């Protein structure tokens, strides 16, 4: 078996999810990691016994690297991915694909020109509940789908001094906010179960908590990215969907509800689905073993990421079934994200 030699860019999500994911998958050989702050990259590299790259240029120039796994901030996605592709590397890139559809199209064209194998990190489509839900919808066993509702409330931005203080995620110009970070996942889910891009979408993002404490500056700064987003969409198969995402609530909620002519299918976790019939009966569904994934880590994102890179290997190196989010899919998602308008509010 040919192992893919990989270098990771980013010591935030890159060190938390990408790096452990590759280390858990025997099809990959992790060679090194790169960070903005050299000391940070060196510390992570020392922890795992890998090489501390000094820059994306050093990675691009390393003939021993096959794949660059990019978990930088969105503002840097285009530059880093373009350098890797031009150097003949395969790329796995965090979402959103870039800062705009124009950049995404350039990356898509560049990947085609250089015959680069490229994919987006939409690991949540590999959650067992979503994989099984797609099967259920296709068989029609629980009825014909009428509509979809996605509700995701998080709490890390509920006050100016909450868990996530001011960083790039609160800066719209850096690519921060709920639209790119979380709505993109939900759009990928709708692509996944609808077998294609959306027919249409509209919506708006806004900021509820408009100031946030910046630890480095020692003062409060204006929060310019969206901490909440609402969207209405229609899937490729003509199913209407309503999406409500926020990081500024005080109670966590994470539901995907599929309404059918026989009742309601509800995803309530990575590996849990419930069915509520029109007569009011509740059924906790057992997900078949073929859809389950190994719980390598307590962080479920890592488990799903391992499945994503397994599918990446299969698709690109063994001509397996396409299960990943390609750059073509990422470009379509980026176009859809641009239909979400940011509502500026006076402070």
N, C-alpha and C positions, 0 to 999 in steps of 0.2 A: 504494500500500500504506500502510495506517495503521500507523505505528510506535507501539509501546506505550512511554509515558514512565515510566521506572522510577526508584525511589529504593531504595538498599540500606541495610539496618540491620545493622551489625556489621562490625568491621574485622579479625576473626580469619578464620573460614571465609568470611565475607562478602567480604573483600578478596582472599582466596586463590582462591576458586572462583566465587562469584556474580558479582562485578564483572567479572573477565576473561571469564566466560561470556557475559554480556550484551553486552560490547563486541565479541565475536566474532560475534554474531548480528545481522544487518542488519534484523531486525524490531523491534529495541528501541533506544530512545534513553535512555541513562543520564544522569540529571539530577544526582544527588547521592548522598551517603553520610552515615550517621549513626553515631556511636560513643559509648560511655559516657564515654570520656575525650576531651574536646574537642580536645586537641592531637593525638591519634591520628587522629581523623576529619579534621582540617584537613590533616595531612600526606598522608594517602591521597588526599584530594580534590585537593590541589595537584599530586600526582604525575600524576593522570589528567585534570586540568583540569575538574573537576566541583564542584558546590556542597557545602560542609560543613554539613549540617543539624545543629542543636543538640539536637534531641530528636525522638521519634516524634510528638509533638504538632505540631511545626512541619511535619513531612511530611504528617500528616493534614490540616492546614489549607492545604496548597498545592494549589490547584485545577488546577495544571499537571501533577500526578502521577496516572497511571492505575493503576500497580501498585506495591505495596510488597513488596520481597523481604527476608524476615526471617531473619537468621542470628544471632540473639541466643542467650543461654543458655536452656535449656528453661523455667526458672522465669519467664522474661519473655514466653514465647510467647503466653500467653493475653491478657495486658494489651496487648501491641503489636498482635497480630492483631485484637483486638476494636476497638481505636481506629481502625485502618486500615479495617476493614469498615464501621464506623458512619459513617466519612467518605466512604463510597461508592467505596473503592478495591478493586481486585483484589488478591489476596494469594498469594504463593508463600512457604510457611513451612517452615523446617527441621524435621526429625524429631528427637525424637518430637513429636507434635502439641501436647501440653501436659503438665502434671504428673500428670493423672489423666483417667479416662474422662469424669467429670463435666464438667470444663473443655472437653474435646474435643467433647462433645455440645452444650455451650453455643455453641461456635464454629461448629459445623455448623448449628445452628438460626439463629444470627445471620447466617451467610452466606446461608441460604435466605431469611430475612426481608428482607435488603437486596439480594437478587439479585446477590450478590458472586461473582465468578469466583475460586475458591480451589483451591489444590493444595498437596501436600506435596513436599518435595525428596527423592524416592527415585530419584536419578539412575542407580543401578546397574542398574535394570531395563532401561536402554538400552545396557548393555554388549553388544557384538556377540555374544559367546558366549552370553549369556542370551537374547537375541532369537532366535538360531538354535536354541538348545536347545528353546525353546518350540515352534518349528516342527517339530523332529524328534519331540518327544513327541506332538504332535498327529497327525502322519502315521503314527506307529507303525513307521517304517522300521527302527528298531533295536530293536524289541521292545516289549512291553507293560511299562510301569513297575510295579515291585514295591515299591520303597522309595527313600528319599532320605537321604543323609548329608551334613551341612554341617560342615566342620572349618575353623576360622579361628583361628590362633594368631599373636599379635603380640608384640613384644618391648619396647615402650616403657615398660612398667611392671614389668619383671622384678626391679628392686631399688629400695629407697627413694630412691636417688640417680640413677635412670635418666633417659632422655630427657625424659619428661613429668614434671616435678616437680609439687608441690602447686598446684592451681588449682581452678576450679569443677568440673572434670571428676572430681576426687576427692571431691567434696562431694555426698552423696546428696540433701540438701535443696535444692541448686541444680539438680538434675536430671541430675547426672553419672552415669557408669557404663556398663558394657557392655550392659546390657539395653536402655536407651533408644537409645544411640548405634549399636550394631552389631546386636543381635538384631532391632531394628525393620527393618533392611535385609533380613535373612533372611526375616522374616515377609512383607514386601512381595514378595520373590521367590516365596515359596510361594503368595501370593495371585495373583501374575502367571501362574505356570505352571498353577495350579489353577483359574483363572478365578473366584475368589471367596474370601471369608473362610474361615478354618480351621473344621473341624468341632469340633476341640477341641485344647487345648494345656495342658501342665503343665510345671513346671520350677522351678529355683531358681538364684539368683545368690549369690555369696559373694566375700569379699575374701581373696586369698592374701597379698599384701604389705600389711600392715595399718598401716604408718606411712609417711609420705612427707615429704620435706624441703620446707618452705615458704621460698622465697627471701626473700619480703617480710618474714616474721616472724623469719627467721634461726633456725628451730628445726624439729624434726620434729613433724608433726601427725597425728592419727588419720585414716586413709583410710576414709571412711564409705560410699563407693559401691562397687558390685561391680566387681571387675576380671576376673571369670570368670563364665560363665553356662552352664548345661546346660538343654536343653529337649527334650521329646518332643511331636510334633504330628501331626495328621492333616489333610491338605489337603481342600479342598472336593470333590475327586474321590475321596476315600477312601484316599489314599496316605500311609502312615506316614513320618515324617521325624524324624531325630535330629540335634540341633544342639549343637555344642560350640564356644564362643567364649572366648578368653582374651587378655588383654594382658600377662600376667605370665610368659610362657614365654621360653626362651632361643633357640629356633629358630622361624623363621617357617614357617607352613604355611597355605595358602589353597586348599582344595579343595571343590568341590561334586560329589558322586558320585550318579548316577542309576542304580540297579540295575534291569535289565530281565530278561526271560526269555531274552534273547539275549546278555547280557553286562553291561558297565558303561560308561556315558557319564561322562566326567570333565571338568569345567571346571577348568582350571589357570591361567587368566589372563583378562584382559579380552577377548582375541580368540583364545583357543585352547581347542579341545575335542579330547579323545582318546576312542577307543572300544576297549575290551578285550573281545574275544569270549570265549565260553565255552571255546573251544579254546586260549586264551592269546595269540592274535594281537593286536598293537597297531596301531591305525590313527590317524594324526594327521589329523584332519578339516580340510578346506578350507572356511572360512566363505564363502559366496557374497557377491559384491560388494554385493548389495542390503541385506545386514545390516551391512556395515562402516560405520564413521563416520570422518570426517576427523580426523586427529591434529593438532589445532590447537596443542596444548601437550604437553610431556613429562608433565605431571600429567594422568593419564587421567580423573580426576574432572571436570576442566574440559570435556573432550571429550564425556563423557556428559551433563554439565549442559547443554551447548549443545543436545543432542538433546532433553532434557527441556523446555527453554523453547521449542524449535521445535514440539514436540507440544502444549504449552500454548497457543501462539498458534493452531495449527491447530484444536484442539478448541473453544476458546472464541470465536475470531473468524472462523473459516471453516467452522464446523460439521463439523469433521473427525472421524475415528475417535477414540474415547476410548482413550488410551494412557498417560495420566498417573495418578498416585495422587491421587484427589480427597479432599476433606474427609470424605466418607462412608467411603472406604477407610481414611483415617487414624484415624477414630473406631473402626472395627472393629479395627485394629491396636492401638490404645491399650487396648481392652478385653482383647485377647489378652495384651498385655504385663502387665496386672494379674494374670494367672494365674501369673506368675513370682514366687515368694516369695524375699525376701532373707533369707539365713541369717546372722544375727549371730554373730560368733565373738569369744570373749574374747581380749583382747590380753595 
